[in-house]
Amino acid sequence: MRSVEFTIAATHPSLPGHFPDNPVVPGVVVLEHVIAAVESAGCGRVIAIQRCKFIRSVLPGQACSIDWALSADRVRFVCSQAGNLRLQGMFKVTDG
């Protein structure tokens, strides 16, 4: 299992309006970070999101940990903040 952390700043341009007075990080921004972490770790290029379930919102300004494991052409991942599961899923990857 590999792990890395990221934090989305409270000033990120995607946050205004998502949602006023209660900002949460848009799912696509979180997935961009997860995909970048997996690909930069040499697990291959993500070619499909096979499964992704958001359990709780990812909050700006707080560290979010990504843990993942590669098995054949699949990467299973989980993301959590302060020990609380935020999302989990699986990507299909390729060496190409």
C-alpha positions in Angstrom: 0.0 0.0 0.0 1.3 3.4 -0.9 0.3 6.7 0.6 0.5 10.5 -0.1 -1.2 13.6 1.3 -2.6 16.7 -0.4 -4.5 19.8 0.8 -6.8 21.9 -1.2 -6.3 25.5 -0.1 -9.4 27.5 1.0 -8.6 29.9 -1.8 -8.8 27.3 -4.6 -10.7 28.8 -7.5 -13.3 26.0 -7.5 -14.6 26.7 -4.1 -16.6 30.0 -4.4 -20.2 28.9 -4.9 -19.4 25.2 -4.0 -21.2 25.9 -1.5 -21.5 29.4 0.0 -20.8 29.4 3.8 -20.0 25.7 3.8 -17.3 25.1 1.2 -16.5 21.5 0.0 -13.9 20.5 -2.5 -15.6 19.4 -5.8 -15.3 15.7 -6.5 -13.5 16.3 -9.8 -10.8 18.2 -8.0 -10.2 15.4 -5.5 -10.1 12.8 -8.3 -7.6 14.9 -10.2 -5.3 14.7 -7.2 -5.8 10.9 -6.7 -5.1 10.2 -10.4 -2.0 12.4 -10.4 -0.7 10.6 -7.3 -1.2 7.2 -8.8 0.3 8.1 -12.1 3.3 9.9 -10.7 4.0 6.9 -8.5 4.6 4.8 -11.6 1.4 2.7 -11.4 0.6 3.4 -15.1 -1.8 5.8 -16.8 -5.4 5.8 -15.5 -7.7 4.9 -18.4 -11.0 4.4 -16.5 -12.7 5.1 -13.2 -14.3 1.7 -12.6 -15.8 2.6 -9.2 -15.8 5.6 -7.0 -18.0 6.3 -4.0 -17.9 9.6 -2.1 -18.7 8.8 1.6 -18.2 12.3 3.0 -17.3 15.7 1.6 -13.6 16.6 1.3 -13.0 19.9 3.2 -10.7 22.6 2.0 -7.7 23.5 4.2 -7.3 20.1 5.7 -4.8 17.4 4.7 -6.4 14.5 2.8 -4.5 11.2 2.6 -4.6 8.9 -0.4 -3.8 5.2 0.1 -3.7 2.9 -2.8 -2.5 -0.5 -4.0 -1.8 -1.8 -7.5 -2.9 -5.2 -8.5 -2.4 -6.2 -12.2 -4.2 -3.4 -14.1 -6.3 -2.1 -11.2 -5.6 0.4 -8.5 -7.8 0.4 -5.4 -7.7 3.6 -3.4 -9.2 5.2 -0.3 -9.0 8.9 0.8 -9.5 10.1 4.3 -9.3 13.3 6.3 -8.5 13.3 10.1 -9.0 9.5 10.1 -12.5 9.7 8.5 -13.1 7.9 5.2 -14.1 10.4 2.5 -14.1 8.3 -0.7 -13.0 5.0 -2.1 -12.8 3.4 -5.5 -10.9 1.6 -8.2 -9.1 2.7 -11.4 -8.1 0.7 -14.5 -4.6 1.5 -15.5 -2.4 0.7 -18.5 1.4 0.9 -19.0 0.9 2.8 -22.3 
